[in-house]
Amino acid sequence: MESMRLFSGFLLKLCSFLSIAVCSIAADAFYLGTWKISSAVVAPWVIGPAYDDDTKEMKSLVGKTVVIKTNETVGPGILSCKGPNYRVVDFPANMLFQGAFEEMQRKDKSVDPLKLAAKLGFRGTKWKTLETGCANELDYHFADATTAEFALDNYIYTLKKQ
């Protein structure tokens, strides 16, 4: 009887610990939810006009929604992903958009990744980035709590949390 009471006490403490851990993980998952693609601009690394196919794709994506869930990302076409392996990291300007700004600076020393980031709405020097681990290789960079950006086929897309 005593061992049953001790075991019950242990289970109660374990359940309490697990519920606190799950709640704190959920609280940290700021990226979960519904996001609307509100706009898109030609990426700064594009020289000349964007390709027609990229522009066609951009027009088909703006106004659509992306839902980031714990076990999948649901959205139009390439934006969907089953079984993501999310990882949140802090990126400086040169690492945004898979290092595209750093590559631009390597080719032209006058390029300032921080100024490029600022033109796209990023304030500060580091931003939270959600690496999805999906086959589409999309990363979401968070300019603030309700604004994220991602690069796809020569466009930078802005998402707003709904």
Beta strands, then each sheet from edge to edge (+ up, - down):
strand 1: 33-42
strand 2: 65-68
strand 3: 72-74
strand 4: 81-82
strand 5: 87-92
strand 6: 126-131
strand 7: 139-144
strand 8: 147-152
strand 9: 155-161
sheet 1: 4+ 3- 2+ 1- 9+ 8- 7+ 6- 5+
end
